[in-house]
Amino acid sequence: MNIAVFASGRGSNFAAIVRAVKKKKIKANLALLVCDNPRAAVIAKARRANIEVVLIKRELYANKQDFENAIAEIMRKKTIGLIILAGFMRMLSAEFVARFKNKIINIHPALLPAFKGSEAIKDAFEYGVKVTGVTVHFVDEEMDHGPIIMQQSIKIEEFDTLASLEGKIHKVEHKIYAEAIQLFVEGKLEIKGRSVSIH
């Protein structure tokens, strides 16, 4: 199976996916990185790993639909079977998601449905919760909303700082994202309504 990673930033989850593919923890072909930010550090990580980079700038397209159509066409040409969001800072339209129904997954650094959005770690930390975690889920037309594949909880200790909590969360993200991707590749995930069963 050909897989594509969409990322806009540092690329720590992307790098973890690259490692998992090399170690055969993910038995798939990491065909390309799709990035919308020419200054993103993830681009250099992809080039070092000899993975094709598609840099696609939103401002070069008249509207979001044209931008997404261009991405969809690349996915078709490369016969991509799974799209992995790894810090891609754009909300995909309902039309794009429908085109790749149940073939887009995302990782979120909180236990959904709590603490949606881009500041989830900070929001959970500042709220004072005792437990937070990581969620891997299918993407639907709403933000941080699709059926949940996998979750892992993380205790917030009294001595934790925002930085130490981020470190804990990234460690768990890198482990469970690879596991969820491999389950998808093996065809072991079945969606029934909002629940995902693993066979």
C-alpha positions in Angstrom: 0.0 0.0 0.0 1.2 3.5 -0.8 0.8 6.0 2.0 1.2 9.8 2.1 1.9 12.0 5.1 0.5 15.5 5.2 2.5 17.8 7.4 3.1 21.6 7.9 5.7 21.9 10.7 8.6 20.3 12.5 7.8 16.7 11.4 8.4 14.7 14.6 5.5 12.4 13.9 6.6 12.2 10.2 10.2 11.2 11.4 8.6 8.5 13.7 6.6 7.1 10.8 9.8 7.0 8.6 11.6 5.0 11.4 8.6 2.6 11.8 8.6 1.9 8.0 12.3 1.3 8.1 11.9 -1.1 11.0 9.0 -2.9 9.2 6.6 -1.9 12.0 4.6 -0.3 9.2 4.6 -2.6 6.2 3.8 -0.1 3.5 5.5 2.2 1.1 5.8 5.8 2.4 5.3 7.3 -1.1 5.4 11.0 -0.4 5.2 14.0 2.0 2.6 16.6 1.1 3.5 20.0 2.7 1.9 23.4 2.3 4.7 25.4 4.1 8.0 25.9 2.3 9.7 26.8 5.6 8.6 23.6 7.4 11.5 21.6 8.9 9.7 18.4 7.9 10.8 19.0 4.2 14.5 18.5 5.1 13.6 15.3 7.1 11.8 13.9 4.1 14.7 14.7 1.7 17.2 13.0 4.1 15.0 9.9 4.1 14.8 10.0 0.2 11.0 10.5 0.3 9.4 12.5 -2.4 8.2 15.9 -1.3 5.2 17.6 -2.8 5.2 21.3 -1.8 1.8 22.7 -2.6 1.2 26.4 -1.7 -2.4 27.4 -1.0 -1.8 30.9 -2.3 -1.1 29.7 -5.8 -4.7 28.5 -6.2 -7.7 30.7 -6.7 -9.7 28.9 -3.9 -9.6 26.0 -1.5 -11.4 23.8 -3.9 -8.8 24.2 -6.6 -6.0 23.6 -4.0 -7.6 20.4 -2.7 -8.4 19.2 -6.3 -4.7 19.5 -7.1 -3.8 17.4 -4.0 -6.5 14.9 -4.8 -5.1 14.5 -8.3 -1.6 13.8 -6.9 -3.1 11.2 -4.6 -4.8 9.5 -7.6 -1.6 9.5 -9.7 0.4 8.0 -6.8 -2.4 5.4 -6.0 -2.4 6.5 -2.3 -4.3 4.1 -0.1 -4.0 6.0 3.1 -3.5 9.7 4.0 -1.8 10.3 7.4 -2.2 13.8 8.9 0.9 14.7 11.0 0.6 18.3 12.0 -1.1 19.4 8.8 -2.4 22.8 9.8 -5.3 23.0 7.3 -8.8 21.8 7.8 -9.7 19.6 4.9 -13.1 20.3 3.3 -16.1 17.9 3.6 -15.7 17.3 -0.2 -12.1 16.2 0.1 -12.8 14.0 3.1 -15.7 12.3 1.2 -13.4 11.7 -1.7 -11.1 9.7 0.5 -13.8 8.3 2.9 -12.3 6.3 5.7 -8.8 6.6 4.2 -7.6 9.7 6.2 -6.3 9.3 9.8 -5.2 11.9 12.2 -3.4 12.0 15.6 -4.5 14.4 18.3 -2.5 15.2 21.5 -5.5 14.8 23.9 -8.2 12.3 24.8 -11.0 13.3 22.4 -13.6 14.6 22.6 -11.8 16.7 25.3 -9.5 19.5 24.2 -10.0 19.8 20.5 -8.0 22.2 18.4 -4.4 23.1 17.8 -3.5 24.0 21.5 -4.7 20.7 23.0 -1.6 20.0 25.2 -1.5 23.5 26.6 -5.3 23.6 27.1 -5.3 20.3 29.1 -2.3 21.4 31.1 -3.8 24.8 32.0 -7.2 23.3 32.8 -5.5 21.2 35.5 -6.7 17.8 34.4 -5.0 14.8 36.1 -5.1 12.7 32.9 -4.7 13.5 29.3 -3.4 11.5 26.4 -3.3 10.8 22.7 -6.1 9.9 20.2 -5.7 8.4 16.7 -8.9 8.7 14.7 -10.4 8.6 11.3 -11.0 12.1 9.8 -14.5 13.2 9.0 -15.9 16.6 8.0 -15.7 18.0 11.5 -12.6 19.0 13.4 -11.1 16.4 15.7 -14.3 14.4 15.5 -14.1 11.2 13.4 -14.4 7.6 14.8 -11.6 6.8 17.3 -9.2 4.0 16.4 -6.9 4.1 19.5 -6.4 6.1 22.6 -3.7 6.1 25.3 -3.9 8.0 28.6 -1.0 9.9 30.2 -1.0 11.0 33.8 -0.1 14.6 34.5 2.1 14.6 37.6 2.4 17.6 40.0 6.0 18.1 38.9 5.1 18.2 35.1 5.7 21.3 33.2 4.1 22.1 29.8 7.4 21.1 28.2 7.7 17.8 30.1 4.1 17.0 29.3 4.7 17.7 25.6 7.6 15.3 25.7 5.5 12.5 27.2 2.8 13.0 24.7 5.1 13.0 21.7 6.6 9.7 22.9 3.2 8.1 23.1 2.2 9.6 19.7 5.2 8.1 17.9 4.3 4.7 19.3 0.6 4.4 18.8 0.4 6.2 15.5 2.6 3.5 13.9 0.5 0.8 15.5 -2.8 2.3 14.1 -1.3 2.8 10.7 -0.2 -0.8 10.5 -3.7 -2.0 11.6 -5.1 0.0 8.7 -2.6 -1.4 6.3 -3.5 -4.9 7.4 -7.2 -4.2 6.9 -7.9 -4.9 10.6 -10.0 -1.8 11.2 -13.8 -1.9 10.8 -15.9 1.2 11.3 -19.5 0.9 12.6 -21.0 4.3 13.2 -18.8 6.0 15.7 -17.0 2.9 16.9 -14.0 1.2 15.3 -13.4 -2.5 15.9 -10.0 -4.1 15.5 -10.0 -7.6 14.1 
